[in-house]
């Protein structure tokens, strides 16, 4: 057990990349070459990228650089922002991205319900679902266009 009384199986683990050189040489090139689609991720990446550039130029060790960094930090995606945009065109959505997005945000379901009009008295419904906040409606529209099928009803 750890100091909070949890077993290893109950803990949550997190990959952390915090070394400035790793952020500059590994993270920055990856996400510059592979843009985010979710507006909140794109927004926060844009801010983090600017902070990485401040670190890269060693400006962060100056009062001006620290002030810029603080200003950027305070611009991180706030809850309830009502702005939506897709950062890459629908025709640029890659199947691997859609699979990864589904892995993170989607699910597959199977429901079996009674149905008096079916031969066996049951109906089987399978579904592929991805839910997003209202600020990401454009992302759902892009996915619908990618698949060329589906609907986007509000959940509540």
C-alpha positions as a Python dict, from the first residue, in 0.01 Angstrom:
ca = {
    (1, 'X'): (0, 0, 0),
    (2, 'X'): (112, 354, -64),
    (3, 'X'): (94, 638, 186),
    (4, 'X'): (-267, 717, 90),
    (5, 'X'): (-376, 361, 169),
    (6, 'X'): (-427, 261, -195),
    (7, 'X'): (-290, -49, -359),
    (8, 'X'): (-100, -28, -686),
    (9, 'X'): (-410, -150, -871),
    (10, 'X'): (-613, 144, -733),
    (11, 'X'): (-363, 411, -834),
    (12, 'X'): (-375, 625, -1146),
    (13, 'X'): (-49, 654, -1336),
    (14, 'X'): (56, 941, -1560),
    (15, 'X'): (326, 982, -1822),
    (16, 'X'): (500, 1313, -1762),
    (17, 'X'): (742, 1480, -2001),
    (18, 'X'): (881, 1782, -1821),
    (19, 'X'): (1241, 1830, -1937),
    (20, 'X'): (1263, 2144, -2152),
    (21, 'X'): (1488, 1971, -2406),
    (22, 'X'): (1235, 1688, -2446),
    (23, 'X'): (952, 1937, -2493),
    (24, 'X'): (1158, 2126, -2753),
    (25, 'X'): (1301, 1828, -2942),
    (26, 'X'): (1022, 1567, -2911),
    (27, 'X'): (684, 1716, -2822),
    (28, 'X'): (698, 2037, -3027),
    (29, 'X'): (785, 1867, -3360),
    (30, 'X'): (524, 1595, -3307),
    (31, 'X'): (231, 1827, -3247),
    (32, 'X'): (345, 2085, -3503),
    (33, 'X'): (334, 1810, -3766),
    (34, 'X'): (7, 1658, -3641),
    (35, 'X'): (-243, 1935, -3556),
    (36, 'X'): (-512, 1892, -3296),
    (37, 'X'): (-875, 1884, -3400),
    (38, 'X'): (-1045, 1961, -3068),
    (39, 'X'): (-1055, 2337, -3021),
    (40, 'X'): (-960, 2326, -2654),
    (41, 'X'): (-656, 2106, -2726),
    (42, 'X'): (-554, 2323, -3022),
    (43, 'X'): (-590, 2638, -2811),
    (44, 'X'): (-390, 2499, -2518),
    (45, 'X'): (-123, 2358, -2752),
    (46, 'X'): (-84, 2700, -2917),
    (47, 'X'): (-26, 2855, -2574),
    (48, 'X'): (211, 2580, -2458),
    (49, 'X'): (404, 2606, -2784),
    (50, 'X'): (459, 2978, -2719),
    (51, 'X'): (587, 2898, -2369),
    (52, 'X'): (819, 2632, -2515),
    (53, 'X'): (957, 2896, -2752),
    (54, 'X'): (1017, 3129, -2456),
    (55, 'X'): (1206, 2845, -2285),
    (56, 'X'): (1394, 2762, -2604),
    (57, 'X'): (1526, 3118, -2638),
    (58, 'X'): (1611, 3134, -2266),
    (59, 'X'): (1379, 3436, -2239),
    (60, 'X'): (1203, 3265, -1947),
    (61, 'X'): (1489, 3358, -1716),
    (62, 'X'): (1412, 3729, -1766),
    (63, 'X'): (1136, 3927, -1596),
    (64, 'X'): (978, 3995, -1935),
    (65, 'X'): (982, 3627, -2027),
    (66, 'X'): (831, 3528, -1694),
    (67, 'X'): (555, 3789, -1741),
    (68, 'X'): (480, 3657, -2093),
    (69, 'X'): (468, 3301, -1959),
    (70, 'X'): (228, 3400, -1682),
    (71, 'X'): (6, 3582, -1933),
    (72, 'X'): (-3, 3275, -2159),
    (73, 'X'): (-79, 3045, -1864),
    (74, 'X'): (-376, 3263, -1772),
    (75, 'X'): (-517, 3220, -2124),
    (76, 'X'): (-556, 2842, -2094),
    (77, 'X'): (-888, 2705, -2209),
    (78, 'X'): (-1149, 2818, -1955),
    (79, 'X'): (-1453, 2609, -1878),
    (80, 'X'): (-1767, 2721, -2055),
    (81, 'X'): (-1598, 2889, -2350),
    (82, 'X'): (-1849, 2893, -2632),
    (83, 'X'): (-1619, 2884, -2931),
    (84, 'X'): (-1585, 2595, -3170),
    (85, 'X'): (-1357, 2535, -3463),
    (86, 'X'): (-1198, 2237, -3630),
    (87, 'X'): (-830, 2305, -3690),
    (88, 'X'): (-790, 2073, -3988),
    (89, 'X'): (-1025, 2015, -4281),
    (90, 'X'): (-1250, 1709, -4276),
    (91, 'X'): (-1075, 1561, -4579),
    (92, 'X'): (-751, 1565, -4380),
    (93, 'X'): (-886, 1351, -4095),
    (94, 'X'): (-673, 1038, -4100),
    (95, 'X'): (-812, 697, -4013),
    (96, 'X'): (-543, 657, -3747),
    (97, 'X'): (-649, 983, -3584),
    (98, 'X'): (-1015, 875, -3588),
    (99, 'X'): (-918, 541, -3430),
    (100, 'X'): (-714, 715, -3160),
    (101, 'X'): (-990, 967, -3096),
    (102, 'X'): (-1238, 680, -3063),
    (103, 'X'): (-1001, 503, -2826),
    (104, 'X'): (-1004, 812, -2606),
    (105, 'X'): (-1353, 955, -2651),
    (106, 'X'): (-1576, 687, -2805),
    (107, 'X'): (-1744, 358, -2725),
    (108, 'X'): (-1926, 67, -2881),
    (109, 'X'): (-2250, -67, -2733),
    (110, 'X'): (-2482, -363, -2783),
    (111, 'X'): (-2838, -347, -2649),
    (112, 'X'): (-3094, -626, -2646),
    (113, 'X'): (-3451, -521, -2576),
    (114, 'X'): (-3787, -691, -2593),
    (115, 'X'): (-3970, -629, -2918),
    (116, 'X'): (-4306, -789, -2989),
    (117, 'X'): (-4278, -734, -3366),
    (118, 'X'): (-3955, -929, -3413),
    (119, 'X'): (-3956, -1303, -3479),
    (120, 'X'): (-3776, -1397, -3156),
    (121, 'X'): (-3934, -1121, -2948),
    (122, 'X'): (-3609, -927, -2907),
    (123, 'X'): (-3432, -649, -3092),
    (124, 'X'): (-3052, -616, -3106),
    (125, 'X'): (-2910, -265, -3150),
    (126, 'X'): (-2539, -198, -3197),
    (127, 'X'): (-2396, 153, -3178),
    (128, 'X'): (-2073, 345, -3220),
    (129, 'X'): (-2085, 659, -3004),
    (130, 'X'): (-1871, 967, -2948),
    (131, 'X'): (-1994, 1239, -2713),
    (132, 'X'): (-1849, 1588, -2691),
    (133, 'X'): (-1929, 1916, -2522),
    (134, 'X'): (-2121, 2178, -2725),
    (135, 'X'): (-1795, 2362, -2795),
    (136, 'X'): (-1681, 2060, -3000),
    (137, 'X'): (-1990, 2017, -3219),
    (138, 'X'): (-1779, 2100, -3524),
    (139, 'X'): (-1557, 1802, -3443),
    (140, 'X'): (-1860, 1571, -3438),
    (141, 'X'): (-1972, 1721, -3771),
    (142, 'X'): (-1624, 1652, -3914),
    (143, 'X'): (-1641, 1291, -3794),
    (144, 'X'): (-1990, 1250, -3942),
    (145, 'X'): (-1857, 1378, -4275),
    (146, 'X'): (-1554, 1148, -4248),
    (147, 'X'): (-1780, 843, -4203),
    (148, 'X'): (-2043, 979, -4442),
    (149, 'X'): (-2315, 851, -4206),
    (150, 'X'): (-2461, 897, -3860),
    (151, 'X'): (-2653, 1166, -3677),
    (152, 'X'): (-2575, 1412, -3400),
    (153, 'X'): (-2874, 1445, -3167),
    (154, 'X'): (-2833, 1634, -2838),
    (155, 'X'): (-2810, 1402, -2540),
    (156, 'X'): (-3005, 1634, -2309),
}
